[in-house]
Amino acid sequence: MGNCLVSRVKSLSPSNTRPSSPGPSTSNFSNMSTISTLGRSTGSGTGIDDFTPEGRILDTPNLRKFTFSELRSATKNFKPETVLGEGGFGKVFKGWVDEKTLNPAKSGLGMVVAVKKLNPESVQGLEEWQSEVNFLGRLSHPNLVKLLGYCWEDRDLLLVYEFMAKGSLENHLFRRGGAFEPLSWSLRLKIALGAARGLAFLHKSDRQIIYRDFKASNILLDSNYNPKLSDFGLAKNGPTGEDSHVTTRVVGTNGYAAPEYVATGHLYVKSDVYGFGVVLLEMLSGQRALDTNRPSGQHSLVDWVKPLLADRKKLARLMDPRLEGRYPSKGALQASQLTLRCLASEPKNRPSMKEVVETLEQIEAMKSRARQSRESASQPPSRSRARGLPMPRHGARGVHYSLKVR
């Protein structure tokens, strides 16, 4: 999963900052001064909600407020067998709720959800919990994980998400075993395109949002391998007006963070594009962004293989051997060239995520055309197309031809 660049701010004390009243079942965060407004536009604006063809941004979070007792019931008292995973924030548990009311349901019944429970000793704490609620609670897009609700009682901080059945992209790329079959070229392309669309959605509105932690472990897959971005704890509003960047403390994950951000703390919208390029490189190569178990000089994937990306003759050395050569060479070359552009040292030389989406769509369309061509070639001619053509007739002396006439 990579190493954190710096220690994150220690958690604020929920008992000192929580609202005096538990609030309604659907949250209104007006009484939580520590939760900021999500990048309100300085222009004329578009009313309460911002709508785009692919998603929308709500003016305020619209989330279910769960009690701790409800989530304890939904997860079978947070039993170890319900643990889905564990990260810096804490453990994630599998739970069940009623699909319509979101009330806790019996194990195996209703809708499966993922419940993230803060570890009281976590250094990420309240600050990132609030960021998650403030951003993901107001964003709706097919390629963003849906946040369903939250719980805040005393020192108990929890978040409730839709369940992503196939887990993280990281697991499918790097873990071995029967539970994780190698991803085909087609699936890798599908995942890259969906993740790019999610990131483009964050960037393209006048309320620009910088994701700041784009990596394979934050891309989750549903049962059909549709990708969704998760974990918005480090998300930040982008620059406004004439500003090209925002200046902030450096946080994130080694191997994925853009060089200008690591060096100066200057965060650009296109700093996210660099992170996307690193993940795309992982998907092409099957290698982790940072791996100290590799030989000296190969610890950083970008430093190691970047020189290979523009060379068609060396591309085969880069590609993941688990693909077993089953990928279109032209499509792989175009993907590698796109990766190289995303990894440009200067932010201004990187493509926008809109351009990334368009390029990936072109690669996908090329794959579809090739498949249609193969299917057409394998099909015998129909009778209607054979009308008036010589038809083979087998006789005693071999094959003769006659003209079929109607």
N, C-alpha and C positions, 0 to 999 in steps of 0.2 A: 504493500500500500504506500510505500515511500515514507520518508521521514519528514516531520514538521520542520519548517524553516526556522521558526522561533517558538519559544514557549508562549502560549496564548494567555490573555488576561485572565487572572483568577476570577472565579465566579463571584458575582455579587450576591449578597445574602438575600434570598427570596423573602425571608421573613421581614426584612427591613423595607422592601420595595413593593411588595404585593399590594393589590387594591384592598381597601378596607372591607369591601363586600365581595362575595363570590361572583356577582354579576349574573346576567341572563344566560340561558342555554345557548343562544347565538351571540358570539362575542361582540362587544363594542369596546375598542381599546382607547377611547377618548380619555379615560381616567388613568392610563398608563403612560406617563410622560416620557418614560425611557424608550418607548417604541416610536420610531420616527415615521414621518409621512413618506410613503414610497414615491420618491422622485416626482413630486407634483410638477406639472408643466408650468413654465413661466409665461407661456403664450396664452392664447385665447382658451385653450383646453377643449375637451370634448364632453363635458358633463360628468355625471357620476361615474360612468364606466367608460373605459377605452376599449373599443371593439376592433378586432382585426379579423380577416377571413379565417385565420388559423387559430385564434385564441382571443382572450380578453384580459384586461387588467381591471380588477374591482377597485373602487375608491376606498373601501374599508374591508378588512378581513371578514369573511362570513363562515364561521367555524362553529362546530358543536363544542360546548364546554362540558367535558366529562368530569365526573367525580372520581377520586382515587378508588373508591369502592367499586364503581362500575368497571374500571379497567382491571382491577384485581380479579373481578368475577370473569371478565372477558378472556383473561389470560390464564385461567385456572390458578390464581394466586401466584402468578409469575413463576410457575414451576420450571425447573431446569430443562425439561423436555420440550418446552415451548420456545426456547431461545433460538432465534434465527441467525444471530450474529452479534458482534461486539465491536465497538469502535471507541474513539476518544470521548464521545459524549456519554456513552454507557451501553447497556445491552438493549437489543431489539427482540421483542417477544411476539409470538404468533397469537392472535386472538380472534374471537368470533363475535360479531354484532349483527343485529337485525338489519337487513338491507334498507328498509324504509325508515325506521325510527333511530337507528344506530344504537339502540339499547343493547346491553350485553346479551349474548345468546349462548346456548350450550355448545360445548366443544363439538365440532363437526357439523354444526347447523348454522344457517345464516351465511353472512359474508365474512370472508377471511380478511383480517386487517393486520398491519404491522404496528406494534406499540413500542416506541423508543422511550426508555426510562433513563433519566439522568443519574449518573453515578455521583453521589454527593461529593466525592473527592475529585471530580473532573475539573480540569483547568479551563474547559470551554464554557461550561456553566450558563448562567442566565443570559449573558450577552448574546451568545449564538442561538440560544433557544428563542429569544425575542426576535432575532433577525430571521429565523426560520418562519416564525408566525407572521411577521410583518411582510415578508416577501412572498413565500410560497402560499400563504393564506389568501393572497390577493391575485395570484396568477393562475390562469386556466389555459392550458394548451395540451394537445395530445401527446407531446413529448416532454412534459413535466410531470413528475409524480404528484398525485393529488393528496394534499393535506386535508384530512377530514375533521380534525379537532385537536384539542389540547386539554391538559389538566395542570392546574397550579394550586396546590394545597400545601401550605407551610414550606417545607424544603423539597417537596415532591414535584418535579417538573417532568411532564410526559407529553409526547406528541403521537398522534394517531394518523397513519397513512393507509392508502390503498396497498394491498398486498401484491408484490411482484414475484410471480411464481418461479421464474428462472434465475433469480438472484442477480448478481453483478456481472458486468462484462469482464471484469478482472478475473473472476473465477473461471469463466469459460475460456479465456485466453491462456491462463497460466497454470491452472490446476489440472492434475492428471487423475484419471480414475473413471469408473463407469458412469458416475453421475455427471461428468462433464465431457461430452463428445466434442471433438474438434469442430469449430465453426467453419462452415463452407464459405467460399468466396462470396456467394450470393447473400448469405446471412450477414457477413461482415459489412458488405456494401449497404445492406438494409439498415443495419445498426448505425453505421457512420452517417448515413443520410438523415435518419430520424434524430440523432443527437445534434447534428448540424442545424436542423430545423428548429429544435428547441432553443439552441444558443442564438440563432438568428432572431427568433421571436423576442428574446430578452434585449437584444441590441437595437432592434429596428424602430421601436416607437420613440416618441419624443421623451418618454420617461426611460431613458437608457439604463439598463441594469448590467453591471459587470459581475459575472458569476464568481470569478476569482479562484475557483478550486476545481477546474475541469480535469478529471482523471478517470481512469477505467473503473475504479471502485465506486464512483458516484454515478455511473450509468447503469441503471437497473433495467431488467428485461421482463416483460410479461410472458404469459404462456405461449404467445405467438412470436416471441423475440422482438416485439416492438420496444424500442428503447425509450427511457424516460430519465431526465436529469433529476437527481435527488440531492439532499443536503445543501441548503441555502444558508448555512450558518455564517459563511464568509462573504455572502453577496453584498454588493455595495452600489449605491447610486452612482451613475457615470457623471462625467463633466457636463457643465451647463454653460450656456452662452458661448463665448469665444474660447473657453478653456479647452485644451486638448487632452488633459488628464486630471486625475485627482491624486493628491499626495497622501499617503497613509502608511502606517506601520506595515512591515513586510510579514505576511503570514501565508500559509499554503503548504504545498508539499514539494520537497526536493525532486527535481527531475521534470516537473511540469510547469513551474513558474517561469514567466518570461524574463529574459536577462535584464531588460531595462528596469523591471519592477524589483528584482533582487538587488540590483546595484544602487538604485536611487530612491525606491519607494514610490516612484511615479507609476500610477496605474492607468493604462489606456484601455479603451474598449477592445482594441486589437491585442491586448495582453491575453485575452481569452482565446484569440485565434492561435496564438503560439501553443497554448495548452491543448487545443484541438489537434494541432499538427503533431504533437507528441503522442497523443492517443492514436491517431491515424497511423503513425509509425509503428506503434505497438501492434496494431491490428494487421499491418502488412508483414511484420517480422516475427511476431509471436514472442518477442523479447520484452522484458520489463524496462521501463524508462530509466530506472536506476537499480543496478544489481552489483553489489560489491563482491559477489561470488564469481563474477566473470574475470578473465585475465586483466592484468594492469593495462590501462589504456582503453578498456572496453566497458568500464563501470557505467559511464553515461552513454545511453543509447544514441542520443542526438550526436554527440561528439564522435562516436564510433562509426555510425553508418550514414551520416549526412552526406559524405562524399560519394556514396554509392547511388544516391537517389536520382541523379541526373544522367547516369550512365546506363544505357539500355543493356549493354553487354554484362554489366555487373549486377543487374537487378535480380537475377535468379539467385545470387548468393544472399541477397537480403530477405527473400520471401520465406515465410513460415514453412518449414518442412512438413508440418502437419497438414498443409494444404495438398501435399503430394502432387504438386504440379498442376492441380485442377483449377486453373484460373486463366482468363484471357490475357495474353501478354500485353496487348494494346491497352486494355483497361487497367492492368496493374501499373503500366508505365505512366498513364495519365494520373493515376492515384498517387504515385510516387512524386511526380512533378508538382501536384497540388500540395503534397506534404512539404516539399522543399520550399514552396512559396509561403506556407503558413509559418515555417520555422525561420523566416528572414530575421536578421539581427535587428533591423530597424522596424518599428511598428508601421510606419507609413508604407513600407514595401510589402506588407502582408495583405492578402485579399480581405475583403469584408466577409462576414459569415453569409451574407446574401450571395456573394460570388462563389463561396465554397459550396453552398447548396446547389446552385446552378451547375457547377462543374460535376458534382456527384450525380446529379440527375442526368446529365449527358452520358456519364459512364454507365449508369443503370440502363438508359435507353439503348445504348450500344449493345449491352448484354441481351436485352429483350429482342432487338432486331436479329441478332445472331441466332437466338433460340428459334425465332419464327422461321428463319431461313433454313435451319436444320430440319425443322418439322415439315416444311414444304417439300424439301428434297427427299424426305423419307416416305412421303405419301404417294401412292400410285395415281396416275391420271384418272379423273372421273370419266364416266361414259359421255357426259355432255361435252367434255373437252376433247374426247376422242372421236366425236362425230366427224365423218368424212375422211378420217385417217386410215391408212392401211391397217387392217386387223390381222394378227397372225392366225393361220389355220394349219393345224398339224395333219399331215397326210402320211401315206406310206413312204413317200420319198423325201420326207423331211418337212420343213416349214415352208408353207406357201402363204401368199397374201391375197386377200380379197378386199373389196371396197364395201364397207357396210353402208347400205342405203336404206332410208326410211321413206 
